[in-house]
Each structure stands twice: as structure tokens, then as C-alpha cells.
Amino acid sequence: MLRSPFFYLLIILFFFSCKEKTIAPAKVDLNREKAFKLRDLGITNLQNKNYNSAFFNFNKSKLDFEILKDSANIVYNLIQMASIQQINGDYYGSKETLTEALPYVKKKDIYTVSINNFFGIADKELALYDDAIYYYNEAIKDAENNVSKFSPLNNIAVIYIEQKKYEKAIQILESILNENQISKTSKARVLDNLGFTYFKIGNTDKGLALMQEGLKIRNEAQDLYGIIGSNLHLAQYYSKFNIQKSNAYATKAYEIATKLRSIDERLKALSFLISNDSEAQNAYAQKFIFLNDSIIKVRNNFKNKFARIKYDSKKEKEENQKLRLENVENEVALQKAENQKILFLSGFIILCIVLFFVKKNHQNKTRTIKLKTAYDTETRIAKDIHDELANDVFNTITFTQTQPLEIENTKETLIQKLDHIYARVRGISRENNTIDTKTNFASNLKEMLSTYNSDHTNVIINNIEKVNWHLVDEFKKVTIHRILQELMVNMKKHSQASIVVVKFESNGKTVFIDYTDNGKGADKNKIIKNGLQNMENRILAIKGTITFDTKPDKGFKVKITMSK
């Protein structure tokens, strides 16, 4: 049986492993109690509409759960923070917060439905309808039961109404009504939207009956926000037939929205009262202008405060980490002998991994050059590797202490842990390569792409010089270089392509990059499993977009868009 090279480090690990220090159980319990108290305080503030305080407490709770490595509660807090940002109109900020939660969730995690639904809401409010429908469909895929699907399905129907795709909206809404498990609240919402859709296609009698039925259910349930929505739909309906009734429904919506301090709904109601040419039109217009100006200022203030809370918390976290590091250094002085073993073992493992990596990638060089390259590489990235892998190394050491290594399965598990460490080192090494973002960026990028030319693959690069790279942010240039490098590596490993075309375009403010190959393609639903999720995360970090278009045996296409 062929063994991993790390198998031969087993004996060394066994003899030199030492006890890893752990956080005292009492301290862990105290930190967890504090994190939950902050989370509960955030929930209370959110219920009382104290949004700044709620956001602050959820963020503090998230930071404490990060220390405890409690992924579920980290995600919960981030979702609540994103919801607060959406309530206050900060849709771009909410998307950034939701993106922060993605590394902590797995496919079909209990929170993926909520995350995708919130992504959909943000994109809908930003009029990115196709993106919103995509996220709603992702939420539907991950839903555990039909009840969980009703909200994203209804939201898709609302977008279809906005797009005037009324037949599609009717099909979805009627399918929800046919479900036995639908709640009264959901039924009222669907009836109202369905009635409004029939009104839009000219079936006014059926539309009115459905909207009135939805309003009746909402009145019985005292669903105040739902009542506002129904009254606004009926105000729009009667604006075509009976101005007096339209004004009555709009006034009712305005009164309830005022009571609930719901600015957007107040503005919608006022817009009907103004357009219906009522006697108090001027007064309503003045209220509309005042409210609209006020909400813009308030929401801008909220956005700035949310960003400031995140910034201050990040700064505080860094300071706390510095203090913890100083405490650790003091403890190190008391346990010098033990830690010397850990540092020696960590350095030995890192050195062996780096030497193995160098050997695999430089077989045509002499042994002397290999060793020097390994030494130079270790010197350049040793600190990053140590910081990245400290926990993994310590956990592996503890594993050798607590598990019987004479059992074959235990040995194989340890080998897998060591192989994981090796894979992470490889990734860190690749990501730490220096990229020249100055004058030679375009030529170096072209040279990197050209290195993937071979007897079997022809790489064609178009218009790279036409992009004014001097105007592109340095971090964005690094991101583009990394993404294209990952695409080329993916092509070489998986696609078996004979032709690859990378085309660059720019309209002055935006850079467009199209990647196309004629390889074997892939199942689009399995793209994430093939490692391309990392590209998506990179492009999100610079607020760009990336789309994948591929089918088995149909080649592979990628479109990248980013502002300069």
C-alpha cells in the first residue's frame, strides 16, 4: 500500500508530542453565557425597534461566538444584523453581512434558506430581479418542507408582478393556495397578491373578490402590516374606478403605517392621495416631501452607524487579540520547555512539508537548488504558515496523545490530518506569490496566462492592452490575477480543452473579462464542488460579479465584471 510521505512522521509525532493548552471549562462557560446574553439583548432591542443597539449587541455576540468557534450562532447573529440593515434600507450593506456568513454554513444548513431569502430581498429592492429570483430558487431548493417554500415562492411571484409577467405570477400563487399546510397569514398574503395580479390582467371582479378576502383574513388576525398592504392594493384598484374609495383605503393604510412608524408604506399611501387629486393634495405633497427627505437622512445615518459599529468592533477585536497574545507570551515564559517542543515539532513539520512541495514542483533542479529554494520559501512565508496552521498542528499533536496509534484506522486518520496541513500550506504558498500591480501588470498577467499554452492547448489573449490598468485599484488587480490563475489551473486539471480564449474589454468605468474554453464542461450545479466557490468569494470582496455558464461536453464560460 502506497503511504503518504507524512506517514513516516508518525513515530516522531508520537515521541515528541506534548500537551496542548486549552481554555479552562469555567472560562468557556462564562464566555458562552456572555455571548448568549448579548444575543438575547439584541433580540429584545430589535423587537423594540432600537436598531442601533440591536445591531451593536448582535455584532458583539458574533465576535464572542467567533472566539468560541460556534458557527451556528455566528450565522444567526449575522442574519439578524443583515435583517436590521434591510429594515433601514442598507441593502448593499446587508449583502456584505450575509456574505460574511457564507464561510460558516454548509449546503442545506438550517440557515441557508434564510440567507438566500435575504439575498433575494436585497436584490429585489435593488431592482436586480434576475439575481433575486436566483436566490429565492436557492432558498426553495434548501427548504426542508413545503411550508418553508411558501415565502420565497410568493416573493418570486411578486417579482413577476413587477416585471409584468402576470401569468407566471398567477401560476405560482395558485399553486401555493392549493397546499393544505398554508397558514392563515400566508394565505391572506397570497390571496392579496393573486387578486392584485388578476386586476392587472383585466379580470377586475375576480381580482377585487380575492383582495377583499385577503383583507378580511388580515383584519381577523390583526395582521397590521398585512392590512397596510391590502389597503394599498385596493387603493390602486379603486383609483381606476372610484377615487373616493381609493382615498379611503389609502388613508387607512397611511394611518396604520403612521402608527407602526413604517415610512415606506406612509410614502406609498401619500403617493395615492396626491395622484388622486384630493382636496388636501398640497398638504399630502408637503408631507410626502418632508417624509422622503427625512427617511433618506435617517437611512444614511443608519448606514454610517452600522459601518462604524463594525469598524469599532473589528478594532476592539484586534486590540483584544493583542492583549491575549501578550498573556500567552507571559505563560510561555512559565512553560518554556513544553513550548520549545511544540515550536520544534511545528517547525520540523513545516520544513518537511515545504521541502516535499519543492521536490514535487522542481524535479528538474539539482538537490542543492531544491534545498536553497525550500529555505528561501520557508523564510518568506514561515510566519503566515505558522499563524494559519498553529491550531491544526496543536490539534494533531493532541490527537497523537489521546488516540491509540497502534490501531490502523487511527493511523490513517492522523495521515489525513497531516495531508490536510500539507494542502493548506500549498494553498498559502500559492497565494503568497508576489504580483506586480504596477507598470508591468498587463505584461505579467499575459505572461502568466501564456504559460498554460501547450502542445494540446492553445491560449488566446485578446485586448489586454486596451484596458487602462493604471486606473484599476491594486487590490482588484491582484484579485483578477488570482481568479484567472485559478481558472487556468482548473482548465488544466479538468477541462481537456484545446482552445482557451480570454478577452478583455473596458468602457472607461468598468472592466469586462470573458473566459471561454472548448473543454468537457461540467454540471453547473456541481461548480461549487469543483473549487470555483473561491473565485465567487474573491469577486464579491471587490463588489464585482462572476457568472458561470457550462454543461457537460459543452465547454466552459465565465463572465467577470468589476468597476475600476
N, C-alpha and C positions, 0 to 999 in steps of 0.2 A: 504493500500500500504506500502510495506517494505521500510523504508528510510535508506539511508547511514548514518553511525554514524556522518558524518560531517554536516548533515542537522541541527543538534542541535547546531552547532557553528554559524549558520546564524545570530541569534539575537546578539551574541557577536560581530561578524564582523561588523554588521550594526552600533552598537553604538560606537565601538572603532576604526573604520577605519579612516584613516587620509590621507591627500593629498600626493600622491607620486610626488617627484620632477622629472621633465622631462628636457631634454636638450632643451634649447631655440631654437625656429624655425630658427632664423637667424644663430645660430651656426651650426645647422644641415645642412642648405643650403650651408654654407661655406665649411663644411667637404665634402659634396657631390660634390661640384664644384671641390675641390682639388682632390678627388678620380677620377673623370672623366678626369681631366687634366692629371693626371699620366697615366691613362689607354690609352688616346689618344697619349701621348708621347711614350708609349710602342709600340703602333701600328706603329707610324712613324719610330721608331728605328728598328722595325722588318722588315718593308718594305725596309729600307736602309741597312739591314743585320748587324746592330750594336747589336749583340745578347746579349752581357753582359749588355748593357744599357737597352735594351728592357726587359730582364728578371728582372733586378733591378726595373724598373718602374712598370711592371705588379705586381710584388710582393708587392711593396709599396701600389699600388692601392688596391690590395686584402686586405691588412691589414686595410686600411681605410674603405673599404666596410664591413669588419667584425664588426667594431665599429657601422656602420650604420645598420647592420643586413640585408644587401641586398644580399640575396642568389644568385640571378641570376648573378650579376656582380662578386661575389666571384668566381663562377664556370667559368665564361667567362675568367677571369684573369688566373685561374689555367690551363684551357685548352691551353691558349696561352703560358704559361710557359712550359707546357708539350711538345707542338709542337717545341719550341725552343730547348729543351733538345734532342728531337728526331733528329732535324736537325743536331745537333752536336754529335750524336752518343751515347748520355747518355740515353739508353733505360730503364735501371733499375731505374734511377732517374726519368724518365718521368712517369713510372708506380707508383712510390711513390707519385708524384704530382697529378696524376689522382685519386689515392685512396683518397687523401686529399679532393677531390671534391665530393666524393660519399655521405657524410652525408648531403650535401646541395641540392641534386637532388632527385626527386621523380620518380616513374615509369612513363615512357613516357614523361619525361620532355623534353623541347626543346633541351637540350644539351646532352641527353643520347645517341643519335646516334653518335655524335662527340666523346664522351668519350669512348664508346665501340669500335668505329672505331680506335681511337688512341691506345687503349689497344691492339687491333688486330695487328696494325702495329708494335708495340713494340715487341710483342711475335713472329711475323713473322721474324723480324730482329734478334731475339734471337734464331731462329730455333725451337721455341715452337709451331709447326704448329697446333696441335690439339687445344691448348688454343687459338691461333689466330682465327681459324675457329669458335670456340665458341663465341668469342666476336663479330666477324663480323656478325654472325647469330643473336646475341642480337641486334646489330645495325639495322639489317633488320626488326626485329620484331617491333622496336620502330619507324621505319620510317613512316612519315606521308603520303607519296605518293611514287609512283614508281620511280620518279626521284631520291629521297633520297636513294633508294636501289641500284642504279647502281654502286656507288663506292665500297661499301662493297661486292657486288656480284662479281665485277671484281677482287677485292683483294682475294676473296676465290678462284677464277679461277687461279690466279697467284700462289697461294699456291699449288693447284692441279698440276700445271705445274712443280713446284719444286719437288713434290712428284711423278712425272711421272704418275699421274692419268689423262692422256690426254683426255679420253672420257668424264670424268666428267667436265673437264675444257671446252671442246667444247660445251657441253650441256648448261652450264651456259652462256657462251659468245654469243652463237647464240640466246638464249632466250632474252638477252639484245638487240641485234641488231633488233629483231622483234618488239621492243617497238617504238611507234610513237613519244614519248616525248624525245627521246635521243638527246642530244646536239651534235654539231659537234666535240667538244673536246672529249666527252665520246665515240662517235662513232669511232673516229680515234684511241683512246686507245684500244678499244675492237677489232677493225679490226687488229691492230698490234699484239695483244696477240693471237687472233684467228689464224692469219696467221702463227705465230711462232709455235703454237700448231700443226697445220696441217703439218708443216715442220718436227716437231719432230716425228710424226707417219708415215712419209714417203711420204705424199702427197705434194711433193715439189712444183709442178706447182701452185696448189691452194694456198698453203702457201705463195709463192712469190707474187702472184697477190694481196692477201689480205694485206700483209705487205706494198707493194708499194702503194696501195690505201690509207692505213692509213698514210703513209709518205706524200702523195700528199695533203691530207686534212691538215695535220700539217704544211706543208710548206705554204699553202694558208693562214692559220690562224696565221702564225709566232709564233707557239707554240714551243719555243726553247727547253724547257725541253722534250717535246714530240718528237721533231726531234732527240734529242740525243738518246732516247730510240729506235726509229725506226732504226736509223743508226747502233746501237749496235746489234739489232736483225738481220739486213741484213748482217752485218759483220760476224756474226756467221753462217748465212745461206751460204754465199759465201765462207767461209773458207773450205767448203766441195767440192766446185766446181771450184772456181776461186779466187786464192789468191790475184791477183791484185785488183779485185773489193772489196774483203774483206778488204784489206788495205785502199782502197779509202773511204769506209764507216766508218771504224774505225778512220781514220784521220779526217774526217768530224766531227764525234762525239767528238773527242779529242779537236778540235779547238773550237767548241761551248762550250764544258764543261769548257775549259780554260777561255773563255770569261765570262762565268757565275760564275767562281770560284767554280765549282762543282767537288770536289776532287774525290768522289766515282766514278763518271762517267768517269773522266780522267783515273783513275786506270783501269777501265774495258776496256776502249779503248786501253790503253797501253798493257794490257794483250793479246789482239788480235794481235796487231802489233808485239809483242815479239814472240808469238806462231806461227805466220805465217812465221817466219824465213825471215823477210825482211832484206834488206841491212843494214838498220840502227838499227839492233836488239840490239846491245850493247848500243847504245845511249838511245834507248827506255827503256832498262832494268835499266840503271842508273837513268833515270827519275822516273821509277816506284819505285825503292828503295828509292830515295830521297823523293818522294811524300808520300809514305806509312809511312816512319819514321816520316815525318813532321805531317801528319794528326793524328797519334797516340799521339804525344806530344801535339798537339793543343787540341784534344778532351779530353785528360786527364786534361789539364789546364782548359777547359770549365767545366768539371765535378766538379773540385775542386772549381772553382769560383761560380758555381751555388749553391753548398753546403754551401759555405761561405756566399753568399748573404742571403740565408735562415737563417743561424745561426745568422748573424748580425741583421737581421730584427726581429728575434724572441727575441734576447737580447734587442733590442731597444723597442720592444713592451712591454716587461716586465718592463723596466725602465719607460716607459710612463704610464703604468698601476699603477706603484708605485707612480708616481707624481700625477696621477688623484686621487688615494686613499688618498694621503696627502691633496689634495684640498677638497675632500669630508669630510675628518675629520675636516678641518677648518670650513666648512659650517655647520657641525654637531654641533659645539660649539655654533653657532648662532641660531640654531633651535633645541635646546636640548629637549624641552618639546614635540615637534612633533615627533622627532625620538624615544624618550622613548616609546611613544605609539606604534610605529611601531615595535620596538625591543620586547616590552612586548607581542604584539599580535603575532609576529613571533615565539617567544619562547613558547607561550601558544599553538599555533597550532602544532609546532614541538613536544612538550611534549605530547599532546593528541594523535598525530599520532603514536609516539613511544610506548606509553602505550597501544594503541589499537593493534599495531603489536605484542607486547609482550604477550598480553592477548590471541590473536588468536593462538600463537605458543607455549604457555606454560600453557595450561588449567589444566594440572595435578599438577601444583605447587600451593602453598598457596599464598594468596594475598600479604603477606609480601615479599616473594621471588620475585613475579612478579614486585612489586614496586621497589625493590632494583635492579633487572635486568634492568628495564627500566631506572633507574637513571644511572647505570654504562654504559649502551649502549649510552644514551644521552651524557654522559660526554666524551666518546671515539670518537663519530662521529659528535658531535654537530657542530663543525666548518665546516666540509665538507658539512653537510646538509645545513647549513645556506648559505655557498657560492654557493652551487648548486641551492638552491631554492629561493634565495633572489628576483630575478626578478619575478618568478611566484607568490610569496606571495604578492609583491608590486602590480603586475597586478591584482591580485584577490581583493586586498583592493580597488584599483581604480574602479574596476567593481562594487563593492557594493555602491560606491559613485555616480556613473553615471547612474546606471540602477534601474528601479522601482522594488524593491524586493517583492512587493505585488503581482506581476504577476507570475503565476505558472511556465511558461517557463523560466523566469529569475532565479527563484529559482533552477530549475533543471540544468540550465547552470552553476550556481555557485557550485552546488553539484558536477557536473562533473569536474570542475576546482579543487575542493578540493580532489576528488578521484584521479585526475592526480598527485597532490602533494604527496598523500599517496603512489601511485605506485612508484614514483621516490625515495621516502625515503626507500621503501622496497628494491629497487634495490641497492641503495647506501649502505644500511646496509649489504646486502649480499656480496657486493664486497669489503667491508672493513674488512671482517673476516681475521684474520691473518693466513698466510700459512707458515709453517716451510719449508724453502728451504734448510735446512742443512742436517745433518746425517739422520734424521727421515723422509725425504721427501717421500721415496718409501713406508714406512710402513703407513704413514699418508694418502697417496693417496689411497693405498689399503684399508685402513680402511674406507675412505670416500665412495669408490665405494661399499664396502661391506654393508654399511648402507642401500643400496637400495634393499638388499635381503628381501624377504617377503614370506608369505605362497603361494603367487601367482607368484612370480618372483624369479628365480634363477640366480644370477650374478656370472659369471665365469671369473676369472682374471688369465691370462697366462703370464709368463715370465717377470713380472715386475721387478724382482730382477736381471735379466740378463742385464738390461741397466745400464751402469755406470753413475749414476745420478750426481756423483761428477763433471763430465766433462761438464754437461749441464749448460748453463747460468741461473742465478737465475730468471731473468725476464721470460725466456722461460718456466721454471718450473712452475711459477705462472700461465702463460698463459695456459699450458697444464692442470693444475689442474682446472682452471676456465672452460675451454672448456668441459672437461669430466664431470664436475659437471653440466653444462648446458645440456649436452646430457642425463645424468641420470634423471635430472628434467623433460626434455622433454619426455623421455621414460615413466616416472611415470604418467605424466599428460595425454599423448595422445596415447601411443602405445598399451597398454594392452598386453605387451609381457610376456611370461612365461619363456623365456631363453634369457639372455644377455651375450655376450662374449666380453671381452676387452683384446686384445692381443698386447703385446709389443715386438718389435724387434729392433736390432741395428747392424749396420755394422762397428761401430767404429767412423764414422763421422756423421752419420745420424740416427735419431730415427724415427721408423715407428710405428704407432698405428692404429690398426683396431678395429672398434666398429661394432658389429652385434647384431641385435635382431630379434625375430620372430613375432614382433607385427603386427599391422594392416597396417603399412606403411603409405605413403602419396603420393599425386600428386607432382612429382618433381618440377613442375612449381610453386607450391604454398609453397615451402620450406621457402622462404624469409618471407612470411606472417606468418609463424609459429614461427618466432623469431630466426631462425638459422642464419640470416644475421650477428648477433653479433659475432657468432663463426668465420665466414669468415673474419670479420674485425680484430678480435684478431690475427688470424693466419697470415694474411697479415702483421700485425705490426711486426712480428718476421721473416718475409720473408720465411714463410713455405707455405705449400699447404694443402687444405682440399677439399675433393670431397664427394658428397652425392649420394648415389645410392638407390633409393626407388621407389616403385609403390604401389598403393592401394592393400592391402591384400597380399603383397609380402615381408613384413619385411622392415627393415631399416639398411643401411650400411653406414659407414663413414670411410674414409681413411685419416689419418693425417701424413704428412711428414715434418720434420724440421731438420736443421743441429744443431749440439751441440753448 
